[in-house]
Amino acid sequence: MQVLKLAAFSDGPTGGNPAGVVIADVLPSDTEMQRTAALVGFSETAFAAPLGKAWRVRYFSPETEVPFCGHATIALGAALAQQHGDGVYPLTLNHAQITVEGQRAGTLFSAALQSPPTRSQPAPAELVAEALALLGYTAHDLDPRIPPALAHAGADHLVLALKTRSALATMHYDLAAGRSLMLRAGLVTILLAFAESAQRFHTRNAFASGGVLEDPATGAATAALAGYLRDLDWPHGGAIDVVQGEDMGMRSLLQAEFSNQPGSSIRVSGSARLMA
């Protein structure tokens, strides 16, 4: 089985979030996909096979299957552009129909996904308190303009907005305790965000549910954040830019574009690069 390795949402030729991509005539068995994802060791590996005029896609972390992964979808878009040419590719996920657009420009690629529908709701106080304690924060660290929320764009995320960039830089937690919390609460990640401006955010994503301490770029969580900001009537102007991975030394750049229509898809785009 050939596994392509790409870094999605890269900062040009550096940074980005590594993802594995397997493009096959037929999807391997669940056991084989899970084993391959564990051997690859990246936070997610995407598996794709033709399904009529679309592609059937599934995503596996080293420990479990996830319903949707943004950075692996961007990596898949780049891989499809490399193998089949520039274009927009329909994707059939476990619970949604989306698209990814891939384009090649020399040694770099650009890709954009259309997320599944979004929704958000206030986060339960007990869950917020437990997450803050896990991550080493208190309620005083939170930005009152963006209250804690459960946000969804193909997967469920807890969004916690912080008042300062310095607070974001101090994130730390025990992986086993984080995994227990996220699995109990049905969370794929906990997204921490700092609003540098109305349209520029710095984020970090705890991904203990998949056996990964932190992701350097998370397209699904970025889409969920954008959907939540829309629900919140945040002055987004139709787009936000997200800087992620800086505190890991893997600076990544993501952009989310969206309309004011509640629940509608979020377009998340960025660069991708092939890894050695």
N, C-alpha and C positions, 0 to 999 in steps of 0.2 A: 504494500500500500504506500503510495507516494504522498508525503505530507509536505505541502508548501508552507514556508514560514515567512510571515510578513509582519511588519510593525504598522499598526493602524493609528490614524490621527497623529502622524509624526510631525515634528517641527522641521519641515524640509527633509534633509538626509539624516537627521538625528532624532532621537526620542521616539515616542509612540509606544503603543501597547502591543507586545508580541501576541500573535494568534496563529494557530495552525489551521490549515485549510486542506481538506481532502475532497477532490472532485472525482467521482466514480460513476460507472455506468449504472450501478445499483448500490444503494446504501448497505454498508456492512451490518452485521447483527449488532444488537444493543451491547452485547458483551464485548465485541471487538471494538466498537466505537469508544466505549468507556475505557477499555484497556489502552487504546491508542492515545486518548486524551491524557491519561495518566503518564504514559511514556513520554509524550511531548512535553508535559509539565507546564505549559502555559495556562493562564487563567481560563481560556476557552479554546476549543478546536471546533471548527464548523465542518460538517459533513454535508455534501450536496450531490444530488443525482438528478438526471432529467425526469420530469413528470409532465408529459404532454408538452405544452408550450412554456411551461414553467420549470422551476427547480425545486425539488423537495429538500428542505434544509433542517438539520437538527444540530444542536449545540451541546457539547459536553465539557464540563470542567474536569479537573483531575479526580474529583470525587463523586460527581453527580451530573445528571442532565439538567440543563436550564432551558426555560421556554423561549428566551430571546436574548441575544447578545449583540450589542451595537458594534463594538470594535471588531468582532469576528465577522460581522456582516460587511463592514467596510473592507476588511481583508479579503473576503469572498468576492466582493465587487471588483477589487483589483485583480484577483486571480482569474475571474471570468473574462475581464478585459484582456488580460495577457493571453489567454487560451482561445477566446472566441471573438475578440474585437470589442471596440468601444460600443456601449449601448446600455439600455435599461432592461434589467432582467427581473421578471416576476418570480417571487419566492413564496413557497407554501411552507409555513411553519406549523408547529403542533397545534396552535390555536389562532392563527392569523394568516392573512394574505398581505404581503408587503412587496416592495420593489427595492432594488439597489441599482444604482447607475455607476458604471465604472469607465474610466478613461485613462489611457496611457500617455505619458509625456516623457519620453526618454527613459531614464531609469526610475522615475517616480510615477506614481499613479494618483489620481483623485477619484474619490468615490462619495456617493451620497445615498443614504437610505431614507425611505419613508416609513416611519414607525407605525406600529399598531395604534389603534385609538388610545387616547389618554383619559385618565380620571384621577381625582384626588379627593382626600377628605382629611379632617383634622386627626392628628395622631393621638391615641389614648394617652392620658397623663402617666399611667403606670409604665407603659412602654418607653415613653420619653425619658422618664426618670431612670429606668434601668439602662437605657442606651447611654445616657450622659455619664452615669457612674462607670459603665464599662470603658468608655473612651477617655475618662479623666476630666470631664467637664462638670460644671454646675449650670443651673438655669440662668445665672447671671452672665454666662458666656454667650447666650443666645441673642440673635438679632430680632427684636420684637416686630420688625416690619415684615418678617417672613416666618410666621409661626410654624412649629413642627407639624409635618404632614405625612400621610401615607400617599405616595404618588405612584401611578402605574402608567407604563407605556409598553406593554408586552410582558413586563415583569414588575414585581412589587418592591418598592424602595421606601425606606424611612428617610425623609429629608430633614436635616438639622442645619439651620443657618446660623453662623457665628458672627459676632460683632467685629472681630479683628482678624487680620491676616496672620498675626503672630499666634493667635489661639489655634488657627487651622494647622500651623506648622508643628504644634505639640501633640497631635493625635497619636495615641498609643493604646494598645489593648492586648489582652490575652486571647490568642487565636481560639483555643478550645472553648473559652467562655463566650466569645463572640459567635462561634458556630452554634452553640447551644441556644443562645438568644435568637439568632436569626431563623433557625429552623423552627423553633417554637412559635415565633411570630409570623412565619411564612414570608420572610424577607429574603430577597436575593442579595441586596446590599444595603448598607447605611451610607447615605450621601451627606457629606459635610460641605457646606458652601460658604464662601465669603463674597459679598457683593462689593467689588471695587467701584463699580458704577452701576447705573440702571441696566446697562447692556454688556457688562464685562464681569464675569465671575471666576473665582478660583475655587476649585473643588478637590476633595479627596474621597475615595470610595473604599470602605471596608467591605471585603468580600469573603468573610469567613465561612459563609454558607457553602462556598465552592472549594474550601480548603486553601484559600489565598488571603494573605493578610491585607493586601491593598492592590488595587488596579491602577496603573498609570493613566488610563484613558477608558472611559465607560460611556459608550454611546447610548445604551438603553437608559441609564440613569440620567444622562443629559436630556434625553427626550422627556423623561418623566418630570425632571425639574422644569423644563420649558412649559410643559402642560400645566404644572402646578402654578407657575408664575402667571400664566394666562388666566387660570381660575381665580387667582388672587387679585386680578386687575393691576398687576405690576406694570410700570411704564416701560415695557420691553421694546416698543417700537417695531415689533414684528421679527426680532432676531436677538439672540444673545451669543456672545463669544465666551468660550470656557477654556481656561488654562488649567491643566491637570498634570500631575506627575512631577512637578517641580521639586517637591520635598523628597522624591525618590531618585532624583537625578535623571529623570526620564521625561523631560518637558514635552507635553502633548497639547495640541490645539484642536478644538472642536467648535463647530458653529451649528446652532439650531435656528431654523427659520420656521415661522408658523403664522397662521391667520388668527383672527379673534374668534373663530367659530369654536364653541366649546366641544371638547372631546376629539377634535379632528387631528389627523396625523401630523407629526413633526418631521421636518426634513433635517437630518443631521449629516453634516458633511465634513470632510477633511482629507488629508493626504495619506498615502500609504507607501511603504518602501519594502522591497524584497530584502530579507535578511540572508546573510551568508549561510 
